[in-house]
């Protein structure tokens, strides 16, 4: 039985190998060039998005760095407790609400504010399976008592951790 030969411009059919059609027919070459063009556009778009993200991160860190730092606390101990509880709620359980953490960090204007929130947060149990430590995890010893700084290091990573570290550095503290 003889193999059928494809004529120029035909679509692949019975007896015609797809790769052969793609490489040697005019329509196949058009499909191949269009596909390569789409892949090229996707790669260029990805590079531009990454470039934009790097610039945006640098802009945010510059904004944090240039904010004036006052001395002494500007919030009350009650406000510090409320902010500490907001941070805890953002980190407890499965998942982390990074935007809530950033909102609280933006409310802290001085190193005194941050120190009050750290004191109000105190030491809270951190479970081995995430932020929330259940009673049974504490009973069998699977929870760890951790400070606010420890919680932030455990719950945040990448860009979010760098932004919080920038807030700490602006206030002359380290995370």
NORRA-V841426 format. One record per helix or strand. SS is the DSSP state (2 for helix, 1 for strand). FROM is the first residue (numbers start at 1). LEN is the number of residues. Records with the same first field share a line. If there is no record, write none. Layout:
BEGIN
SS = FROM-LEN ; FROM-LEN
END
This chain:
BEGIN
2 = 18-7 ; 26-41 ; 77-15 ; 98-10 ; 111-11 ; 135-5 ; 148-8 ; 158-13
1 = 70-1 ; 110-1 ; 124-4 ; 143-4
END
